[in-house]
Amino acid sequence: MKERHGEVKHINGKRVASPEYRSWQMMKNRTSNPKAKDYAFYGGRGIKVCERWEKFSAFLEDMGRRPTPAHTVDRVDGDGDYEPANCRWATRKEQARNRAYAKTKGWLLAERLGIKQMTAYHYIWQVRAKDKGDTKWFSMSPEIERKVRDFLEEHGE
């Protein structure tokens, strides 16, 4: 028998689902539907939804309502499954800081220097490449290089 949860209503002939239900549906779709646009980044690389969350009511019980319209489901460990211990409601900014390349804390360097995040990541990449002997792409002023090196040293990199 199909689960009844009251999260989908029909208003003026249109199906309207709660934001939490839509998040749950999209999570399940990207992990189990090979035709889904983002399947390759989720189900295609082995990310699954835990058995408990096959039921929407369990997902809602564990996650609760999203705190604001800006929050979506985020996996704390990007290589882990969708399960209570690995998921939270997070803003896009919080999620961006949780991505693999963000572990360099380039976003923090960007804030410190007043530059775009991708520029900060590029600076970090250039300094690391220079340290490995690859100076082909190096185009940074000595002042910026010093600031990046100071930042990397400060953060144990």
PyMOL commands that set and color helices and strands:
alter all, ss='L'
color gray80, all
select helices_A, chain A and resi 19-32+39-41+43-45+51-54+56-63+84-86+92-96+100-104+106-113+117-131+142-154
alter helices_A, ss='H'
color red, helices_A
select strands_A, chain A and resi 8-11+14-17+72-75+87-90
alter strands_A, ss='S'
color yellow, strands_A
deselect
rebuild
show_as cartoon
